[in-house]
Structure formats: structure tokens, C-alpha cells
Amino acid sequence: MQVYEIQDQKIPVTILTGFLGAGKTTLLNYILTERHGHRIAVIENEFGEIDVDSDLVLASDEEIFQMKNGCICCFVDVRNDLIQVMKKLLAQKDRFDHVIVETSGLADPTPVATSFFIDPEVTEAVLLDAIVTLVDAKHFGQHLHDKQLDGRENQAVDQVVAADRIIVNKTDLVSEAELDALDADLRELNQTAEILRAQYGKVDLDAILGISGFTPSYVEERAKLLDLDGAHGHHHNHSHDPSVSSVSFTFDRPFDQDRLMAFLKRHLAENAENAFRTKGILWMEGDERFFVLQAVHELIDLRPDHPWRADERRESRIVFIGRQLDRPALEAELRACLSPLEVAA
């Protein structure tokens, strides 16, 4: 991948967005481990009270910053926190030459983008390079036509409308005819963004980094979409679907893997439409490795990762994001899957 010149020595910022389960973390890992010549700082935002995403990002030499106090598209104080994180980064800007802001899966990226126009110090130092939106090829149509979002803003749609680049991910899960139909749906929402196709988040990085989507001539064209005047006044009327929530659990005993998988398959099959996203870092009985859980609707991927470090606390953290979540019932089911053995954490 070619290394591009930074306009006026400003640091380019890429906003990486996409609905729950689209593959943002997979793409981020791909970016961080590819030989592209960049030194990248990452700002993450987590939806849920337990941080799982940062542990899913592979170890690298990059700077990783987490924002755990809310969705950065929704609250003025949290968006101000994003600006403060940027200022801390700028104090050590010799250590990186590109910033990626990974939003939560429920974020509208346009208010996030305005954050880079409202503070003079940040505006002088960074260049908003692009909004890159990932789309889950198998499930996007389900979110696009979600009747329960009728009358509210649909985050999956917001993310596509705002995009400078759209990556249709998980193309191996659908047919060519389904991909063509999806392209048509995306074109109705966004007529100008380049649409790329990917499996496992692998995409030509030249197509998503250093594309100068917010150069001065481009900003004027997109000003209405970004509502820059409103951003200066800190007006933001966006609200998430109130029926969507996250439920998080931490356990200091290992799981019985067979019982846990049986429960997850049954639970996600019975609640496929409402179970948007399930993810976790899990401790399994009789295994020295930690396991990574990723699920999108009823599709489950559970696989071992690296061995636990000697100084690392062994525990399981699991997050469910969806609609009509029953916390007591989920907790009871999960506890029934724990090993009966008393094992010191």
C-alpha cells in the first residue's frame, strides 16, 4: 500500500462505523496488522458497561484509546470527551500519522464527524479523511426494513447515508443475486460512495485510507448533511431505538463449553431477529486458552485464542446487544453453563 502525503501536515482521521456485527473489529485488526507504512492511533467506543472490543483488537504497536462512557454520537459531554482524547493524542503526534475512530454499532457517524470541526485546536491539527461504513451482507436488509424502527432514526441507514466508502462485508454468506439486490438498496441511500466487497474485513486499504473525503471543497458539499451550524450550537436531536439495549455479565468461574454452546445455539435460534450482537472473552474449563465469542443474530463463532498470561485474571465477560433482553433469564441460563468445580479466579 502506498503511503500518502498528509495535506498541510494535518493528521487524517478515519471514522469507522457500521451496524452491530458488521465486522468493524475484524477490519480494524486487518488494518493494524497489514504492512501499510502508517503509524495508527485508534479511539474505540463501547456500547455496554463491560469492555470487550478492546480485548478483541490484536496486540500491535499502535496506540489504543477506549471511551467507555457512552455512545459518542449522542451526548454532548461524551463528544467533548472525544475532542479531549484527540488533544491528548496531538500532544504526542510524533508517535502516529493517522487516527481511526471506531464508533459503536448504534452510532450515527455524522455528529461524530462534526466533532472535528467545532474545536479550533483540533480543526487546525487534523483532517477528517473519510467515513467508512461496514455493511453486513447477510443481515443489512433485515435492519434496513426493521418495522420497529418506524418513526425513529434507523442507525443502519444513517451509517450508509453518511459514508464516503461502503464496505459490504461477509459476502461469502450470500449469493451474487442477493449482493446485487443489496447494492441497489445501498445506491438508493447513497449515490456517491464507492461500494467495496469484502470477506473477513479484507479490503484494499488504499481505497479507505487517505481518500481526502473532507477536503475544503468537499466540506461545503456535505455541510448540510453534517449540520455544522447545529454542531456549533451543540444541538442534537438524535435518539436511538429505546427498545435496543445491552446486557453484560462477568463470571469468575469457567464455563462448560458444551453446555454453553448448547444454550447459545438455542437462545440465538429462538431470538434471531432480536439478538443483534453477542460477543465475549470466555474462560473454558480444562483449557489454558481464552475463547473469543462472536455472534450476529443466529450465526455463532466460538474459537480458542491465545493462552492466558500468568499474571492475567481468568474470568468470562459476555455482552448481549439486542431488543427485549431479559437479564435475569439470561443470567440464570449462563450460570447453569458454568463449571460446577470451584476454581480460583
N, C-alpha and C positions, 0 to 999 in steps of 0.2 A: 504494500500500500504506500502511495506517495505521501510525503509529509508536506502539508500545505503551508503557505505563508499566512501569518496572522495579520489581519487588517489593522494597520496603525498600532501593531504590537498589542492589541487588545486580546484578552483571553476568551476564546469561544466557549459558549455554553450550549450544550445539547439537552433538551428536556425529553426524557424517555418516558413514554406513557403507554397505556393500554389497559383494557379491562382485566378484571381478576382472572388469572390463569392464562393470559395470552403468551407468556414466556419472557417477561422483562428480565428476570434474574438470569435465565439461560442466555439471553442475548448479552447481558452485562458481563457474564463470565467469559463469553466468547470474545468480547471486545478487550477485556482486561488481560486475556492470555494470548492474544494474537500479537505478532511482531509487526507493529504499525508505526513505530518510531515516536509515539506520543507518550507523555507522562500525564496520566489522567487522575484527577481528583473526583471522587464520587460522593454525592449527597443523596442519602436514601430517606424515604419517608415511609413509615409503617402504619397500616390501619389495623389497630388491635393493641391490647395492653401488654402483650408479650412480643419481644423482638425475635423473629425467626429469620427474616430475609437476610440480615447481615451475616448470619451464620451460613447461609446458602451461597454467599459470594465467596468464590475460591480465594485462597491466600494469594496475595500478589504484593508487588512493591508499591501499589497505588495507595493514595490516601482515601480512607473510607470514613464518612461522617454520617451519623444517624440522627434523624429528627423523629422522636417518638411521641411528641405531644400533640398529635392531631394531623388532619389532612391539610396540606399546605394550600389547597385551593379554597378553603372555606373560611378560615378565621384570620382576621387582620393581624392579631398578635403572632400567630404562627407564621404568617407570611413575613412579618417583620423579623422573626427568628431566622428565616431563610436568608434574609439580607444580612443579618448579623453573622451567620455562618460564612457567607460569601466574603464579608470583610475580614474575618479571621483567616480565610484562605488567601486573600490578597496580601496579607501581611507576610506570607511565605510563598509568594507567587513564583519564586525562582525554582520551586520544587515541582511544578507541574506546568503544562501548557494547554490543558483542556479540562473542562468541568462537565460532568454528566449529572443531571438532577433526575433521579428516578422517582416518579410520583407514585402514590398508592394507586391501586387498581380502581378506586372510586373517585379519582380526581378529575376535575375539568382542568386541562392544562393551560387554558388561556389566562386565567387570573395569575397562575404561576409565572407565565411569561411576562406579565405586566410588572412583576416584582423587579425585573431587571431594567425597568425604565423609570422607576419612581424615586430612586435614591441617587443623587448626583455622583457620589463617590463610586458606587457600583457601576453606574452608567458610563462613567469615564474609563473604567478599567476593563469591562467585559463586553463581549459582543454576543448577543443571543443568536446562535448559529442556526438552530432548527428545532422544531417539534417533530419528534419521530414517534409514530404511533404503531404499536403492535396489535394485530387483529388475530384472534383465534379462528382459524379457518372452519373448524367444526362447529363452534358454538356462537359465532358472532350473529348469525341470523336470528338465533333464539333471543339474544339481548336486544337486537335491533327492533324486533317486533314484540317486545315484552309489554303485554297489556297492563301489567301492574304499575308500569311507569307512566301510563297515560295521564297527562295533566301535570307531570313533573318533568324536569330536565332529565334526559337519559344520558348517563355518563359515557356509555359506549359510543353513542352518536357524537357527543361533544368532542371526544378524543379524535374521532375521524375527521370531523369538520375542521378542527384546528391544525391538522397535520400538514407538514411540508413533505414528509415522506411517510408512506404507509407500508408496513411490512406484514404481509399475510403469512402468518406462521402456522406450522403444523399441517402443511399442505399434503403430507403423506396420509392424513386421516380422512381425506375426502376425495371425490372423483374430479376429473377435469371439468365435467359439466357443472358440478357444484362450485368449483373455483370460478368458472366463467360467470355464473349467476351472482356470486359474491362480488366479483369485480364490478358488475353492473350496479349492484346496490351501493358499493363504495363510491362509484362515479356519480351517482345521484346526490351523494352527500358532499363530495369534494371533487371538483372537476380539474383541479390543477396539480394536486400532489402526485408525485411518481409512486406507482404501486410496485412493490418488490415482493417476490415469493421466497419463502424460506422453510427449511426444516431444522428443528433444534436451534433456531435463532441464528443460523449461519447465513450471513449475507455479505455482499461486497461492502466493506467498510468505507470505501471511497464514496459510496452512494448515500451515506448517512452522517459522516463526519466531515466538517469543513465545506459545507454546501452554501454557506452565506445566505440563509433563508431570511435573515433580518437585517440586510444591509440598508443604509438610509433610504434608498429608492424603494425598497420593499416595505419598509415600515409604514410609509404613508398609505400604501395599498391595503395593508392589513389593520390599519388603525381602528376602523370601525369594529372589526371582529374582536380585537383585543380590548376595546373600550378603555383606551388610555386615559381619557379625561375622567372617567369614572374611577379609574385606579388611583389617580392623584387624590381624589376625594375619599378614597377608601370605602366606596360603596360596592357592596357585593350581595346580590340577592339570591345567589345560587344555593340550592338546598338538595342534599342527597335524598334518595328514596328512603323515607323513615323506616320502612319495613326491613331494610338491609342492615345487618349488624354483624359484629364479630364476637365470638365466644372463645376464650383462651383458657388452657389448662396447663399446669405444671405438676409432674409426678416424680417423686424421688425413689420409686421402685421400678424395676424393669418390667416391660410388657412380655407376655407370652405371645410370640409372633403369630402363631396360627390363630389364636383366639382374636387377636387384634385385627388381622386381615379379614377374618370371617365377619366381624362386626362392621368394619369399614365397607366391605362389599355390600352387605345387606343395607346399611344405613344410606349409602350413596345411591344404591339402586332404587330404594324406596323414596328418596328425596332428590332425585336427579335434577329437577327443574329449579329447586330452591337452594341446592348446595352448590354455590358458585365456586368456592375455592376451599380446599383443605390442605394444610401444609404443616410440617413439623420436623423437629430433630428428636429422634427417638432412641431410647435405651432398650435393647432387647436382651432377654435372659439368655445366658450362655454364649454371648458373642462379645468380643472385645472391640468391635467397631460400632460407631453410631450409625443409625439408619436415617435416611432422608425420605420424608413422605411428601409427595406432590400429588394432588388430585384436582381435577377440573370436572365439575359435575360428577358423573359416574365413572370417569376414567381415572384409574389409580396407578401410581408408580411408587413403589417402595423398594429401595435398594440400599445395600450397605455402602458406607463411605470409608473414611479413614479411621484407624484405631483411636480410641480415646487417649488423650495425653495423660501422663501420670499425675499431673497437677490439676487436671480438669475435673470439675464436679460432674458426676454422672446423674443425669436427670432427663426426663422427657418433657418437651414443650410442643404443644399441638394447638393449632388455631383453626376454627371453622368460620368461614365467612359466607353468609347467605341470608335467606329470608325465613322467618318463622322458626328460629332456632330455639330449642328447648334445653336450656342449660342444665337443669337438674337431671333430665333424662340422659343427656349426653355424658355427663359426669358419671352417672351410675353405670352406664354401658362401658365406659372406659375403665372404671375401677374394676369391673368384672373381668377385664382382659389383663390386669396386672398379674405378675407372678405372685403366687402365694408365699414364696420364700421371702423372709425378711433379709434384705440386703442393704448394707450400709451405703449411703449415697456418697 
